[in-house]
Amino acid sequence: MEILKCAVTVGALIGLVKGIQLFSSHCRRRFRHRFFTLRAFWLTGLSISLMWLGFYCYSSEVHDHAPINDGLVLAVLSVVPIVWMVYENIRETDLVHGLGGSALQLALFFPVALYSLPLLLIAMAIVLFASFKAGPAWLVDR
């Protein structure tokens, strides 16, 4: 029974990936518009970062009994890149394809951006701190 569950799960994932690929190629042929671009990923990443920062500021301001305006402003500003991305997708395609493609973009880019941006920042911090410990290059060559 476990093998059947695994086979159904793998089949569903393969079907989902193939459906996304067919949708993407259909929109490229019909509208000459690509949904899954680096720009769309960065807009989603920016939105997720602003949302996380806004909720963090909101919760820390509530905890400290401070005004909550800053956190709410950041949370509302996090919606702006997503609305802009949806607007561009609808403008380049039609309403149904634009909304469907935007939903796919958010569903696919959200987890990737959620986990990759903090890891990128951690890696940048490690590289920054590691560079402070290094000596001049002329001492290393001896």
Secondary structure as a PSIPRED ss2 file (coil, helix, strand):
# PSIPRED VFORMAT (PSIPRED V4.0)

   1 M C   1.000  0.000  0.000
   2 E H   0.000  1.000  0.000
   3 I H   0.000  1.000  0.000
   4 L H   0.000  1.000  0.000
   5 K H   0.000  1.000  0.000
   6 C H   0.000  1.000  0.000
   7 A H   0.000  1.000  0.000
   8 V H   0.000  1.000  0.000
   9 T H   0.000  1.000  0.000
  10 V H   0.000  1.000  0.000
  11 G H   0.000  1.000  0.000
  12 A H   0.000  1.000  0.000
  13 L H   0.000  1.000  0.000
  14 I H   0.000  1.000  0.000
  15 G H   0.000  1.000  0.000
  16 L H   0.000  1.000  0.000
  17 V H   0.000  1.000  0.000
  18 K H   0.000  1.000  0.000
  19 G H   0.000  1.000  0.000
  20 I H   0.000  1.000  0.000
  21 Q H   0.000  1.000  0.000
  22 L H   0.000  1.000  0.000
  23 F H   0.000  1.000  0.000
  24 S H   0.000  1.000  0.000
  25 S H   0.000  1.000  0.000
  26 H H   0.000  1.000  0.000
  27 C H   0.000  1.000  0.000
  28 R H   0.000  1.000  0.000
  29 R H   0.000  1.000  0.000
  30 R H   0.000  1.000  0.000
  31 F H   0.000  1.000  0.000
  32 R C   1.000  0.000  0.000
  33 H C   1.000  0.000  0.000
  34 R C   1.000  0.000  0.000
  35 F C   1.000  0.000  0.000
  36 F C   1.000  0.000  0.000
  37 T C   1.000  0.000  0.000
  38 L H   0.000  1.000  0.000
  39 R H   0.000  1.000  0.000
  40 A H   0.000  1.000  0.000
  41 F H   0.000  1.000  0.000
  42 W H   0.000  1.000  0.000
  43 L H   0.000  1.000  0.000
  44 T H   0.000  1.000  0.000
  45 G H   0.000  1.000  0.000
  46 L H   0.000  1.000  0.000
  47 S H   0.000  1.000  0.000
  48 I H   0.000  1.000  0.000
  49 S H   0.000  1.000  0.000
  50 L H   0.000  1.000  0.000
  51 M H   0.000  1.000  0.000
  52 W H   0.000  1.000  0.000
  53 L H   0.000  1.000  0.000
  54 G H   0.000  1.000  0.000
  55 F H   0.000  1.000  0.000
  56 Y H   0.000  1.000  0.000
  57 C H   0.000  1.000  0.000
  58 Y H   0.000  1.000  0.000
  59 S H   0.000  1.000  0.000
  60 S H   0.000  1.000  0.000
  61 E H   0.000  1.000  0.000
  62 V H   0.000  1.000  0.000
  63 H H   0.000  1.000  0.000
  64 D C   1.000  0.000  0.000
  65 H C   1.000  0.000  0.000
  66 A C   1.000  0.000  0.000
  67 P C   1.000  0.000  0.000
  68 I C   1.000  0.000  0.000
  69 N H   0.000  1.000  0.000
  70 D H   0.000  1.000  0.000
  71 G H   0.000  1.000  0.000
  72 L H   0.000  1.000  0.000
  73 V H   0.000  1.000  0.000
  74 L H   0.000  1.000  0.000
  75 A H   0.000  1.000  0.000
  76 V H   0.000  1.000  0.000
  77 L H   0.000  1.000  0.000
  78 S C   1.000  0.000  0.000
  79 V H   0.000  1.000  0.000
  80 V H   0.000  1.000  0.000
  81 P H   0.000  1.000  0.000
  82 I H   0.000  1.000  0.000
  83 V H   0.000  1.000  0.000
  84 W H   0.000  1.000  0.000
  85 M H   0.000  1.000  0.000
  86 V H   0.000  1.000  0.000
  87 Y H   0.000  1.000  0.000
  88 E H   0.000  1.000  0.000
  89 N H   0.000  1.000  0.000
  90 I H   0.000  1.000  0.000
  91 R H   0.000  1.000  0.000
  92 E H   0.000  1.000  0.000
  93 T C   1.000  0.000  0.000
  94 D C   1.000  0.000  0.000
  95 L H   0.000  1.000  0.000
  96 V H   0.000  1.000  0.000
  97 H H   0.000  1.000  0.000
  98 G H   0.000  1.000  0.000
  99 L H   0.000  1.000  0.000
 100 G H   0.000  1.000  0.000
 101 G H   0.000  1.000  0.000
 102 S H   0.000  1.000  0.000
 103 A H   0.000  1.000  0.000
 104 L H   0.000  1.000  0.000
 105 Q H   0.000  1.000  0.000
 106 L H   0.000  1.000  0.000
 107 A H   0.000  1.000  0.000
 108 L H   0.000  1.000  0.000
 109 F H   0.000  1.000  0.000
 110 F H   0.000  1.000  0.000
 111 P H   0.000  1.000  0.000
 112 V H   0.000  1.000  0.000
 113 A H   0.000  1.000  0.000
 114 L H   0.000  1.000  0.000
 115 Y H   0.000  1.000  0.000
 116 S H   0.000  1.000  0.000
 117 L H   0.000  1.000  0.000
 118 P H   0.000  1.000  0.000
 119 L H   0.000  1.000  0.000
 120 L H   0.000  1.000  0.000
 121 L H   0.000  1.000  0.000
 122 I H   0.000  1.000  0.000
 123 A H   0.000  1.000  0.000
 124 M H   0.000  1.000  0.000
 125 A H   0.000  1.000  0.000
 126 I H   0.000  1.000  0.000
 127 V H   0.000  1.000  0.000
 128 L H   0.000  1.000  0.000
 129 F H   0.000  1.000  0.000
 130 A H   0.000  1.000  0.000
 131 S H   0.000  1.000  0.000
 132 F H   0.000  1.000  0.000
 133 K H   0.000  1.000  0.000
 134 A C   1.000  0.000  0.000
 135 G C   1.000  0.000  0.000
 136 P C   1.000  0.000  0.000
 137 A H   0.000  1.000  0.000
 138 W H   0.000  1.000  0.000
 139 L H   0.000  1.000  0.000
 140 V H   0.000  1.000  0.000
 141 D C   1.000  0.000  0.000
 142 R C   1.000  0.000  0.000
